Amino acid sequence: MHVPITITGRHIEISDPIRELLTERLGHACKLLEKISSTHVTISVEKNRHIVEVVIHSHGATLHAKEETHDMYASIDQAVDKIETQAKRLKEKIKDRKHVAEVVGSAEVEDEVSPPRSQVFVAETFAPKPLSVTEAVESLQGSPDLFLVFHNAKNGLVNVLYKRGDGTFGLVQPPA
């Protein structure tokens, strides 16, 4: 897929070698992505600083890199390297999202007779115990589990108590 690259020069005229280098280097980065709506490069020179700014819009995300060195080609290389890193990260994120959607979609489509196509999740059934929030906290403190599903003895609703990263607990409960 060929996406036009808009190159703007501020206080510099864009030479053919710079244009070709940008087109070639960004072409590699753009191959990592699909659905690129625009690619814009701004090159500017201020005193002895060579500044390259690259902005790519893809998949509703904006990839942005800005580099400043004393050498134009070094600025281009560093900015494009940053864009490639961001593009790889975005591609992986999109791939993970698609995989999760496939797993969720396959779980909804499959019935209880057919085996699951993915080993990502395990469905379990259990009867939550009636506990007070205090009892649930005490139970989860002494457990290696990250969360506990229980019937709140106070209101009879199903609650989820979970361990937070900072050592505290969170409580998820439906509206009364």
N, CA and C atoms as an extended XYZ file, in Angstrom:
528
Properties=species:S:1:pos:R:3:atomname:S:1:resname:S:1:resid:I:1 pbc="F F F"
N         0.856       -1.170        0.000 N   MET     1
C         0.000        0.000        0.000 CA  MET     1
C         0.899        1.229        0.000 C   MET     1
N         0.558        2.168       -0.853 N   HIS     2
C         1.364        3.383       -0.962 CA  HIS     2
C         0.589        4.543       -0.363 C   HIS     2
N         1.162        5.158        0.643 N   VAL     3
C         0.559        6.328        1.273 CA  VAL     3
C         1.457        7.515        0.966 C   VAL     3
N         0.878        8.580        0.432 N   PRO     4
C         1.727        9.741        0.144 CA  PRO     4
C         2.282       10.348        1.439 C   PRO     4
N         3.524       10.735        1.354 N   ILE     5
C         4.194       11.358        2.492 CA  ILE     5
C         4.331       12.837        2.184 C   ILE     5
N         3.758       13.654        3.036 N   THR     6
C         3.870       15.101        2.888 CA  THR     6
C         5.106       15.563        3.642 C   THR     6
N         6.013       16.221        2.915 N   ILE     7
C         7.254       16.701        3.531 CA  ILE     7
C         7.265       18.218        3.440 C   ILE     7
N         7.406       18.854        4.582 N   THR     8
C         7.430       20.305        4.658 CA  THR     8
C         8.787       20.755        5.173 C   THR     8
N         9.364       21.745        4.540 N   GLY     9
C        10.641       22.289        4.977 CA  GLY     9
C        10.475       23.693        5.519 C   GLY     9
N        11.050       23.939        6.680 N   ARG    10
C        11.038       25.279        7.275 CA  ARG    10
C        12.478       25.758        7.331 C   ARG    10
N        12.744       26.828        6.644 N   HIS    11
C        14.090       27.400        6.566 CA  HIS    11
C        15.076       26.434        5.908 C   HIS    11
N        14.542       25.527        5.093 N   ILE    12
C        15.385       24.586        4.362 CA  ILE    12
C        14.620       24.136        3.125 C   ILE    12
N        15.340       23.947        2.045 N   GLU    13
C        14.730       23.396        0.841 CA  GLU    13
C        14.975       21.889        0.873 C   GLU    13
N        13.919       21.123        0.643 N   ILE    14
C        14.017       19.667        0.708 CA  ILE    14
C        14.688       19.163       -0.564 C   ILE    14
N        15.878       18.589       -0.412 N   SER    15
C        16.620       18.070       -1.567 CA  SER    15
C        16.102       16.685       -1.924 C   SER    15
N        16.412       16.248       -3.142 N   ASP    16
C        15.988       14.922       -3.582 CA  ASP    16
C        16.567       13.803       -2.713 C   ASP    16
N        17.856       13.861       -2.321 N   PRO    17
C        18.374       12.793       -1.456 CA  PRO    17
C        17.636       12.697       -0.112 C   PRO    17
N        17.279       13.836        0.479 N   ILE    18
C        16.531       13.828        1.747 CA  ILE    18
C        15.143       13.258        1.506 C   ILE    18
N        14.480       13.674        0.422 N   ARG    19
C        13.148       13.171        0.086 CA  ARG    19
C        13.177       11.653       -0.130 C   ARG    19
N        14.184       11.166       -0.857 N   GLU    20
C        14.301        9.729       -1.120 CA  GLU    20
C        14.576        8.955        0.167 C   GLU    20
N        15.456        9.491        1.020 N   LEU    21
C        15.759        8.828        2.291 CA  LEU    21
C        14.507        8.719        3.152 C   LEU    21
N        13.774        9.817        3.275 N   LEU    22
C        12.540        9.797        4.069 CA  LEU    22
C        11.526        8.814        3.505 C   LEU    22
N        11.353        8.835        2.183 N   THR    23
C        10.384        7.942        1.549 CA  THR    23
C        10.776        6.481        1.784 C   THR    23
N        12.053        6.184        1.639 N   GLU    24
C        12.509        4.802        1.830 CA  GLU    24
C        12.372        4.359        3.285 C   GLU    24
N        12.891        5.170        4.211 N   ARG    25
C        12.873        4.796        5.634 CA  ARG    25
C        11.447        4.731        6.181 C   ARG    25
N        10.607        5.721        5.834 N   LEU    26
C         9.227        5.689        6.329 CA  LEU    26
C         8.421        4.598        5.642 C   LEU    26
N         8.821        4.225        4.438 N   GLY    27
C         8.148        3.121        3.748 CA  GLY    27
C         8.255        1.839        4.555 C   GLY    27
N         9.413        1.600        5.154 N   HIS    28
C         9.598        0.413        5.994 CA  HIS    28
C         8.694        0.482        7.225 C   HIS    28
N         8.616        1.636        7.837 N   ALA    29
C         7.771        1.793        9.025 CA  ALA    29
C         6.297        1.663        8.657 C   ALA    29
N         5.915        2.208        7.517 N   CYS    30
C         4.513        2.174        7.101 CA  CYS    30
C         4.070        0.764        6.725 C   CYS    30
N         5.009       -0.095        6.310 N   LYS    31
C         4.649       -1.478        5.985 CA  LYS    31
C         4.166       -2.229        7.221 C   LYS    31
N         4.584       -1.789        8.395 N   LEU    32
C         4.157       -2.425        9.632 CA  LEU    32
C         2.694       -2.150        9.941 C   LEU    32
N         2.175       -1.065        9.393 N   LEU    33
C         0.820       -0.623        9.724 CA  LEU    33
C        -0.125       -0.790        8.544 C   LEU    33
N        -1.402       -0.850        8.858 N   GLU    34
C        -2.450       -0.840        7.847 CA  GLU    34
C        -3.266        0.432        8.080 C   GLU    34
N        -4.068        0.769        7.127 N   LYS    35
C        -5.011        1.881        7.269 CA  LYS    35
C        -4.344        3.189        7.698 C   LYS    35
N        -3.293        3.563        7.024 N   ILE    36
C        -2.635        4.835        7.319 CA  ILE    36
C        -3.400        5.925        6.583 C   ILE    36
N        -3.882        6.904        7.320 N   SER    37
C        -4.640        7.976        6.678 CA  SER    37
C        -3.746        9.124        6.236 C   SER    37
N        -2.675        9.400        6.974 N   SER    38
C        -1.763       10.467        6.542 CA  SER    38
C        -0.395       10.308        7.192 C   SER    38
N         0.609       10.782        6.465 N   THR    39
C         1.978       10.807        6.967 CA  THR    39
C         2.541       12.183        6.655 C   THR    39
N         3.003       12.870        7.680 N   HIS    40
C         3.515       14.222        7.489 CA  HIS    40
C         4.869       14.345        8.182 C   HIS    40
N         5.831       14.892        7.441 N   VAL    41
C         7.169       15.119        7.979 CA  VAL    41
C         7.475       16.608        7.869 C   VAL    41
N         7.939       17.182        8.961 N   THR    42
C         8.356       18.581        8.961 CA  THR    42
C         9.845       18.618        9.293 C   THR    42
N        10.605       19.255        8.404 N   ILE    43
C        12.046       19.392        8.606 CA  ILE    43
C        12.336       20.879        8.752 C   ILE    43
N        13.068       21.213        9.798 N   SER    44
C        13.400       22.624        9.980 CA  SER    44
C        14.847       22.761       10.451 C   SER    44
N        15.390       23.923       10.144 N   VAL    45
C        16.749       24.247       10.562 CA  VAL    45
C        16.686       25.568       11.315 C   VAL    45
N        17.199       25.550       12.544 N   GLU    46
C        17.268       26.757       13.361 CA  GLU    46
C        18.702       26.854       13.874 C   GLU    46
N        19.411       27.844       13.380 N   LYS    47
C        20.845       28.000       13.655 CA  LYS    47
C        21.548       26.719       13.239 C   LYS    47
N        22.154       25.991       14.160 N   ASN    48
C        22.828       24.752       13.771 CA  ASN    48
C        22.056       23.509       14.226 C   ASN    48
N        20.780       23.676       14.553 N   ARG    49
C        19.939       22.548       14.976 CA  ARG    49
C        19.096       22.069       13.802 C   ARG    49
N        19.116       20.774       13.546 N   HIS    50
C        18.321       20.162       12.486 CA  HIS    50
C        17.206       19.366       13.166 C   HIS    50
N        15.976       19.801       12.943 N   ILE    51
C        14.830       19.224       13.642 CA  ILE    51
C        13.960       18.479       12.635 C   ILE    51
N        13.626       17.225       12.969 N   VAL    52
C        12.752       16.407       12.130 CA  VAL    52
C        11.581       15.958       12.991 C   VAL    52
N        10.382       16.225       12.512 N   GLU    53
C         9.163       15.818       13.217 CA  GLU    53
C         8.328       14.981       12.269 C   GLU    53
N         7.943       13.787       12.713 N   VAL    54
C         7.160       12.856       11.897 CA  VAL    54
C         5.841       12.584       12.616 C   VAL    54
N         4.727       12.675       11.869 N   VAL    55
C         3.407       12.381       12.414 CA  VAL    55
C         2.698       11.446       11.441 C   VAL    55
N         2.259       10.288       11.947 N   ILE    56
C         1.513        9.322       11.142 CA  ILE    56
C         0.186        9.044       11.842 C   ILE    56
N        -0.908        9.128       11.084 N   HIS    57
C        -2.230        8.793       11.606 CA  HIS    57
C        -2.605        7.421       11.064 C   HIS    57
N        -2.837        6.460       11.974 N   SER    58
C        -3.160        5.091       11.580 CA  SER    58
C        -4.036        4.444       12.648 C   SER    58
N        -5.068        3.730       12.227 N   HIS    59
C        -5.951        2.996       13.139 CA  HIS    59
C        -6.510        3.899       14.243 C   HIS    59
N        -6.762        5.136       13.945 N   GLY    60
C        -7.280        6.042       14.955 CA  GLY    60
C        -6.224        6.482       15.956 C   GLY    60
N        -4.985        6.065       15.761 N   ALA    61
C        -3.889        6.450       16.657 CA  ALA    61
C        -2.973        7.417       15.921 C   ALA    61
N        -2.252        8.199       16.680 N   THR    62
C        -1.288        9.125       16.102 CA  THR    62
C         0.097        8.751       16.596 C   THR    62
N         0.977        8.449       15.653 N   LEU    63
C         2.370        8.176       15.985 CA  LEU    63
C         3.134        9.481       15.782 C   LEU    63
N         3.948        9.857       16.756 N   HIS    64
C         4.626       11.147       16.698 CA  HIS    64
C         6.059       10.986       17.193 C   HIS    64
N         6.981       11.542       16.441 N   ALA    65
C         8.386       11.537       16.869 CA  ALA    65
C         9.023       12.854       16.450 C   ALA    65
N         9.830       13.396       17.332 N   LYS    66
C        10.537       14.641       17.037 CA  LYS    66
C        11.970       14.481       17.520 C   LYS    66
N        12.909       14.735       16.627 N   GLU    67
C        14.324       14.617       16.964 CA  GLU    67
C        15.067       15.865       16.538 C   GLU    67
N        16.098       16.193       17.298 N   GLU    68
C        16.878       17.396       17.039 CA  GLU    68
C        18.351       17.070       17.281 C   GLU    68
N        19.161       17.219       16.221 N   THR    69
C        20.605       17.006       16.343 CA  THR    69
C        21.316       18.081       15.519 C   THR    69
N        22.625       17.960       15.430 N   HIS    70
C        23.401       18.892       14.615 CA  HIS    70
C        23.564       18.380       13.188 C   HIS    70
N        23.030       17.183       12.900 N   ASP    71
C        23.146       16.586       11.575 CA  ASP    71
C        21.760       16.165       11.088 C   ASP    71
N        21.361       16.613        9.897 N   MET    72
C        20.027       16.334        9.366 CA  MET    72
C        19.773       14.834        9.240 C   MET    72
N        20.747       14.103        8.707 N   TYR    73
C        20.554       12.669        8.493 CA  TYR    73
C        20.421       11.909        9.815 C   TYR    73
N        21.143       12.326       10.834 N   ALA    74
C        21.021       11.705       12.157 CA  ALA    74
C        19.630       11.975       12.745 C   ALA    74
N        19.137       13.200       12.563 N   SER    75
C        17.790       13.535       13.051 CA  SER    75
C        16.745       12.674       12.359 C   SER    75
N        16.890       12.507       11.037 N   ILE    76
C        15.946       11.677       10.278 CA  ILE    76
C        15.995       10.238       10.788 C   ILE    76
N        17.202        9.687       10.917 N   ASP    77
C        17.341        8.303       11.371 CA  ASP    77
C        16.728        8.093       12.752 C   ASP    77
N        16.994        8.998       13.672 N   GLN    78
C        16.474        8.853       15.031 CA  GLN    78
C        14.955        8.986       15.072 C   GLN    78
N        14.398        9.928       14.323 N   ALA    79
C        12.943       10.117       14.301 CA  ALA    79
C        12.255        8.899       13.689 C   ALA    79
N        12.799        8.393       12.599 N   VAL    80
C        12.190        7.231       11.951 CA  VAL    80
C        12.320        5.992       12.847 C   VAL    80
N        13.427        5.847       13.549 N   ASP    81
C        13.580        4.729       14.483 CA  ASP    81
C        12.500        4.769       15.566 C   ASP    81
N        12.226        5.963       16.089 N   LYS    82
C        11.170        6.111       17.093 CA  LYS    82
C         9.812        5.729       16.502 C   LYS    82
N         9.547        6.173       15.281 N   ILE    83
C         8.274        5.851       14.626 CA  ILE    83
C         8.151        4.346       14.413 C   ILE    83
N         9.241        3.692       14.005 N   GLU    84
C         9.200        2.238       13.814 CA  GLU    84
C         8.891        1.519       15.116 C   GLU    84
N         9.480        1.966       16.201 N   THR    85
C         9.205        1.370       17.512 CA  THR    85
C         7.729        1.529       17.871 C   THR    85
N         7.197        2.734       17.669 N   GLN    86
C         5.788        2.982       17.965 CA  GLN    86
C         4.887        2.153       17.050 C   GLN    86
N         5.266        2.011       15.785 N   ALA    87
C         4.477        1.234       14.827 CA  ALA    87
C         4.439       -0.239       15.232 C   ALA    87
N         5.581       -0.770       15.662 N   LYS    88
C         5.616       -2.165       16.117 CA  LYS    88
C         4.727       -2.360       17.335 C   LYS    88
N         4.781       -1.403       18.256 N   ARG    89
C         3.961       -1.482       19.457 CA  ARG    89
C         2.480       -1.417       19.106 C   ARG    89
N         2.108       -0.514       18.184 N   LEU    90
C         0.715       -0.379       17.773 CA  LEU    90
C         0.242       -1.636       17.059 C   LEU    90
N         1.073       -2.191       16.201 N   LYS    91
C         0.708       -3.407       15.477 CA  LYS    91
C         0.456       -4.546       16.461 C   LYS    91
N         1.309       -4.674       17.467 N   GLU    92
C         1.144       -5.726       18.476 CA  GLU    92
C        -0.142       -5.509       19.276 C   GLU    92
N        -0.428       -4.264       19.597 N   LYS    93
C        -1.640       -3.934       20.345 CA  LYS    93
C        -2.882       -4.297       19.540 C   LYS    93
N        -2.871       -3.986       18.245 N   ILE    94
C        -4.004       -4.300       17.373 CA  ILE    94
C        -4.144       -5.813       17.238 C   ILE    94
N        -3.013       -6.510       17.108 N   LYS    95
C        -3.023       -7.968       16.987 CA  LYS    95
C        -3.617       -8.586       18.251 C   LYS    95
N        -3.228       -8.076       19.426 N   ASP    96
C        -3.767       -8.578       20.689 CA  ASP    96
C        -5.263       -8.331       20.786 C   ASP    96
N        -5.709       -7.137       20.354 N   ARG    97
C        -7.134       -6.818       20.378 CA  ARG    97
C        -7.927       -7.779       19.503 C   ARG    97
N        -7.387       -8.074       18.307 N   LYS    98
C        -8.065       -8.996       17.397 CA  LYS    98
C        -8.125      -10.384       18.004 C   LYS    98
N        -7.043      -10.812       18.667 N   HIS    99
C        -7.014      -12.137       19.284 CA  HIS    99
C        -8.055      -12.234       20.400 C   HIS    99
N        -8.153      -11.199       21.229 N   VAL   100
C        -9.141      -11.193       22.309 CA  VAL   100
C       -10.552      -11.226       21.718 C   VAL   100
N       -10.788      -10.471       20.658 N   ALA   101
C       -12.103      -10.470       20.020 CA  ALA   101
C       -12.432      -11.851       19.461 C   ALA   101
N       -11.437      -12.536       18.889 N   GLU   102
C       -11.670      -13.886       18.374 CA  GLU   102
C       -12.016      -14.845       19.500 C   GLU   102
N       -11.298      -14.740       20.618 N   VAL   103
C       -11.557      -15.635       21.745 CA  VAL   103
C       -12.943      -15.388       22.307 C   VAL   103
N       -13.288      -14.117       22.510 N   VAL   104
C       -14.610      -13.791       23.039 CA  VAL   104
C       -15.681      -14.218       22.045 C   VAL   104
N       -15.449      -13.947       20.762 N   GLY   105
C       -16.418      -14.348       19.730 CA  GLY   105
C       -16.584      -15.851       19.681 C   GLY   105
N       -15.491      -16.605       19.796 N   SER   106
C       -15.592      -18.063       19.748 CA  SER   106
C       -16.301      -18.587       20.988 C   SER   106
N       -16.132      -17.932       22.122 N   ALA   107
C       -16.805      -18.369       23.340 CA  ALA   107
C       -18.304      -18.152       23.237 C   ALA   107
N       -18.715      -17.076       22.572 N   GLU   108
C       -20.141      -16.805       22.422 CA  GLU   108
C       -20.786      -17.749       21.420 C   GLU   108
N       -20.052      -18.135       20.379 N   VAL   109
C       -20.614      -18.962       19.325 CA  VAL   109
C       -20.689      -20.426       19.734 C   VAL   109
N       -19.702      -20.897       20.473 N   GLU   110
C       -19.651      -22.306       20.827 CA  GLU   110
C       -20.717      -22.647       21.855 C   GLU   110
N       -21.216      -23.899       21.764 N   ASP   111
C       -22.145      -24.350       22.790 CA  ASP   111
C       -21.392      -25.213       23.790 C   ASP   111
N       -22.096      -25.759       24.775 N   GLU   112
C       -21.436      -26.491       25.846 CA  GLU   112
C       -20.861      -27.826       25.383 C   GLU   112
N       -21.322      -28.363       24.267 N   VAL   113
C       -20.883      -29.666       23.804 CA  VAL   113
C       -19.517      -29.591       23.131 C   VAL   113
N       -19.277      -28.558       22.320 N   SER   114
C       -18.025      -28.484       21.579 CA  SER   114
C       -16.894      -27.976       22.472 C   SER   114
N       -15.677      -28.481       22.273 N   PRO   115
C       -14.551      -28.023       23.089 CA  PRO   115
C       -14.137      -26.615       22.684 C   PRO   115
N       -13.565      -25.843       23.595 N   PRO   116
C       -13.132      -24.492       23.252 CA  PRO   116
C       -11.967      -24.536       22.273 C   PRO   116
N       -11.915      -23.547       21.353 N   ARG   117
C       -10.848      -23.484       20.363 CA  ARG   117
C        -9.596      -22.845       20.919 C   ARG   117
N        -9.696      -22.182       22.033 N   SER   118
C        -8.548      -21.469       22.575 CA  SER   118
C        -8.328      -21.880       24.019 C   SER   118
N        -7.093      -21.828       24.447 N   GLN   119
C        -6.748      -22.170       25.822 CA  GLN   119
C        -6.610      -20.916       26.675 C   GLN   119
N        -7.216      -19.811       26.253 N   VAL   120
C        -7.050      -18.540       26.940 CA  VAL   120
C        -7.878      -18.462       28.220 C   VAL   120
N        -9.032      -19.096       28.247 N   PHE   121
C        -9.887      -18.967       29.419 CA  PHE   121
C       -10.435      -20.320       29.831 C   PHE   121
N       -10.825      -20.415       31.090 N   VAL   122
C       -11.447      -21.615       31.620 CA  VAL   122
C       -12.721      -21.164       32.314 C   VAL   122
N       -13.841      -21.774       31.952 N   ALA   123
C       -15.109      -21.419       32.578 CA  ALA   123
C       -15.321      -22.306       33.798 C   ALA   123
N       -15.623      -21.690       34.923 N   GLU   124
C       -15.882      -22.429       36.144 CA  GLU   124
C       -17.242      -22.009       36.688 C   GLU   124
N       -17.909      -22.929       37.343 N   THR   125
C       -19.152      -22.592       38.032 CA  THR   125
C       -18.949      -22.899       39.506 C   THR   125
N       -19.487      -22.033       40.348 N   PHE   126
C       -19.384      -22.233       41.780 CA  PHE   126
C       -20.473      -21.419       42.446 C   PHE   126
N       -20.751      -21.741       43.691 N   ALA   127
C       -21.750      -21.008       44.465 CA  ALA   127
C       -21.008      -20.071       45.409 C   ALA   127
N       -21.129      -18.750       45.206 N   PRO   128
C       -20.442      -17.804       46.096 CA  PRO   128
C       -20.955      -17.924       47.531 C   PRO   128
N       -20.051      -17.853       48.477 N   LYS   129
C       -20.411      -17.950       49.892 CA  LYS   129
C       -20.941      -16.615       50.394 C   LYS   129
N       -21.922      -16.630       51.290 N   PRO   130
C       -22.349      -15.367       51.903 CA  PRO   130
C       -21.319      -14.939       52.962 C   PRO   130
N       -20.751      -13.749       52.765 N   LEU   131
C       -19.746      -13.206       53.671 CA  LEU   131
C       -19.986      -11.715       53.866 C   LEU   131
N       -19.504      -11.192       54.962 N   SER   132
C       -19.477       -9.740       55.103 CA  SER   132
C       -18.227       -9.252       54.367 C   SER   132
N       -18.155       -7.965       54.090 N   VAL   133
C       -16.993       -7.420       53.398 CA  VAL   133
C       -15.733       -7.649       54.237 C   VAL   133
N       -15.830       -7.495       55.533 N   THR   134
C       -14.694       -7.707       56.423 CA  THR   134
C       -14.209       -9.150       56.355 C   THR   134
N       -15.163      -10.099       56.374 N   GLU   135
C       -14.792      -11.515       56.276 CA  GLU   135
C       -14.141      -11.815       54.926 C   GLU   135
N       -14.643      -11.179       53.860 N   ALA   136
C       -14.079      -11.391       52.530 CA  ALA   136
C       -12.641      -10.870       52.465 C   ALA   136
N       -12.389       -9.700       53.063 N   VAL   137
C       -11.031       -9.139       53.095 CA  VAL   137
C       -10.099      -10.088       53.846 C   VAL   137
N       -10.538      -10.579       54.999 N   GLU   138
C        -9.715      -11.500       55.784 CA  GLU   138
C        -9.429      -12.782       55.001 C   GLU   138
N       -10.432      -13.270       54.293 N   SER   139
C       -10.270      -14.493       53.503 CA  SER   139
C        -9.284      -14.284       52.354 C   SER   139
N        -9.369      -13.125       51.687 N   LEU   140
C        -8.497      -12.854       50.542 CA  LEU   140
C        -7.069      -12.542       50.988 C   LEU   140
N        -6.905      -11.954       52.186 N   GLN   141
C        -5.566      -11.646       52.700 CA  GLN   141
C        -4.731      -12.909       52.862 C   GLN   141
N        -5.340      -13.971       53.324 N   GLY   142
C        -4.605      -15.206       53.561 CA  GLY   142
C        -4.566      -16.129       52.356 C   GLY   142
N        -4.974      -15.626       51.191 N   SER   143
C        -5.073      -16.454       49.995 CA  SER   143
C        -4.115      -15.955       48.909 C   SER   143
N        -3.609      -16.859       48.065 N   PRO   144
C        -2.780      -16.417       46.939 CA  PRO   144
C        -3.618      -15.867       45.779 C   PRO   144
N        -4.946      -16.025       45.863 N   ASP   145
C        -5.832      -15.547       44.795 CA  ASP   145
C        -5.801      -14.030       44.700 C   ASP   145
N        -6.105      -13.524       43.501 N   LEU   146
C        -6.127      -12.082       43.272 CA  LEU   146
C        -7.509      -11.480       43.490 C   LEU   146
N        -8.539      -12.313       43.496 N   PHE   147
C        -9.881      -11.797       43.712 CA  PHE   147
C       -10.752      -12.856       44.377 C   PHE   147
N       -11.901      -12.428       44.904 N   LEU   148
C       -12.840      -13.310       45.570 CA  LEU   148
C       -14.254      -12.868       45.201 C   LEU   148
N       -15.050      -13.800       44.715 N   VAL   149
C       -16.451      -13.527       44.410 CA  VAL   149
C       -17.268      -14.069       45.579 C   VAL   149
N       -18.162      -13.240       46.125 N   PHE   150
C       -18.938      -13.663       47.288 CA  PHE   150
C       -20.292      -12.965       47.299 C   PHE   150
N       -21.235      -13.560       48.052 N   HIS   151
C       -22.526      -12.911       48.296 CA  HIS   151
C       -22.349      -11.995       49.488 C   HIS   151
N       -22.659      -10.736       49.322 N   ASN   152
C       -22.553       -9.783       50.411 CA  ASN   152
C       -23.661      -10.104       51.409 C   ASN   152
N       -23.292      -10.499       52.622 N   ALA   153
C       -24.268      -10.893       53.642 CA  ALA   153
C       -25.179       -9.728       54.024 C   ALA   153
N       -24.687       -8.509       53.848 N   LYS   154
C       -25.471       -7.333       54.233 CA  LYS   154
C       -26.628       -7.074       53.264 C   LYS   154
N       -26.359       -7.177       51.933 N   ASN   155
C       -27.406       -6.843       50.967 CA  ASN   155
C       -27.801       -8.011       50.055 C   ASN   155
N       -27.122       -9.158       50.167 N   GLY   156
C       -27.481      -10.337       49.383 CA  GLY   156
C       -27.032      -10.300       47.929 C   GLY   156
N       -26.294       -9.261       47.520 N   LEU   157
C       -25.851       -9.133       46.131 CA  LEU   157
C       -24.467       -9.762       45.944 C   LEU   157
N       -24.181      -10.181       44.727 N   VAL   158
C       -22.866      -10.738       44.419 CA  VAL   158
C       -21.867       -9.586       44.315 C   VAL   158
N       -20.744       -9.705       45.020 N   ASN   159
C       -19.679       -8.708       45.021 CA  ASN   159
C       -18.372       -9.375       44.607 C   ASN   159
N       -17.431       -8.563       44.155 N   VAL   160
C       -16.094       -9.047       43.836 CA  VAL   160
C       -15.106       -8.182       44.609 C   VAL   160
N       -14.261       -8.838       45.382 N   LEU   161
C       -13.209       -8.165       46.120 CA  LEU   161
C       -11.895       -8.530       45.435 C   LEU   161
N       -11.046       -7.544       45.162 N   TYR   162
C        -9.795       -7.830       44.455 CA  TYR   162
C        -8.630       -7.106       45.122 C   TYR   162
N        -7.430       -7.713       44.948 N   LYS   163
C        -6.200       -7.125       45.472 CA  LYS   163
C        -5.692       -6.109       44.464 C   LYS   163
N        -5.360       -4.926       44.938 N   ARG   164
C        -4.809       -3.879       44.084 CA  ARG   164
C        -3.285       -3.929       44.149 C   ARG   164
N        -2.647       -3.316       43.192 N   GLY   165
C        -1.187       -3.324       43.119 CA  GLY   165
C        -0.513       -2.681       44.313 C   GLY   165
N        -1.186       -1.744       44.967 N   ASP   166
C        -0.561       -1.045       46.095 CA  ASP   166
C        -0.802       -1.733       47.435 C   ASP   166
N        -1.371       -2.958       47.409 N   GLY   167
C        -1.582       -3.708       48.643 CA  GLY   167
C        -2.948       -3.491       49.273 C   GLY   167
N        -3.746       -2.580       48.729 N   THR   168
C        -5.092       -2.365       49.245 CA  THR   168
C        -6.064       -3.269       48.488 C   THR   168
N        -7.335       -3.183       48.835 N   PHE   169
C        -8.352       -3.992       48.192 CA  PHE   169
C        -9.370       -3.112       47.504 C   PHE   169
N        -9.944       -3.627       46.429 N   GLY   170
C       -11.028       -2.948       45.736 CA  GLY   170
C       -12.269       -3.807       45.823 C   GLY   170
N       -13.432       -3.172       45.799 N   LEU   171
C       -14.701       -3.881       45.894 CA  LEU   171
C       -15.575       -3.472       44.707 C   LEU   171
N       -16.063       -4.457       43.988 N   VAL   172
C       -16.983       -4.218       42.890 CA  VAL   172
C       -18.329       -4.766       43.312 C   VAL   172
N       -19.326       -3.891       43.270 N   GLN   173
C       -20.662       -4.342       43.650 CA  GLN   173
C       -21.690       -3.662       42.752 C   GLN   173
N       -22.795       -4.372       42.446 N   PRO   174
C       -23.829       -3.777       41.607 CA  PRO   174
C       -24.598       -2.724       42.399 C   PRO   174
N       -25.271       -1.828       41.686 N   PRO   175
C       -26.072       -0.837       42.408 CA  PRO   175
C       -27.203       -1.532       43.163 C   PRO   175
N       -27.503       -1.034       44.345 N   ALA   176
C       -28.531       -1.663       45.204 CA  ALA   176
C       -29.911       -1.478       44.640 C   ALA   176
